[in-house]
Amino acid sequence: MFQKNKAEVIGNLGATPTLRATGSGVSVTNLSVATSRNYRTANGESRSETTWHKIAVFGKTAEACCSHLQKGDLVSVEGRLSNREYEDKDGIKRFVTEIVAEKVDWGPKRPQVPATE
């Protein structure tokens, strides 16, 4: 019997990543990646739907993401789906489904367009 837990997302970053460390000193960052799909309704109306994905990145890959990525950049993430629970600052149990990244790729930076006067 073959089992597989794999997720792949290609989309744009919702925020510039920031680097933190786990209690054991491992580098970690969280990415928020938006993917969109365009479709037509049954009556022919155009619609767009955006889905936000939570991504956890660890180690050297997390460090590279923080050095090279900014809000809006296009990224490709491959990893596995993970479910976890934690207790928030108010003591409420929260549940999160996220992609634990095994590979993160990004393309060339978009050219900066100078502001017009």
Secondary structure, DSSP 8 states (H G I E B T S, - for coil): ------EEEEEEESS----EE-TTS-EEEEEEEEEEEEEE-TTS-EEEEEEEEEEEEEHHHHHHHHHH--TT-EEEEEEEEEEEEEE-TTS-EEEEEEEEEEEEEE-----------
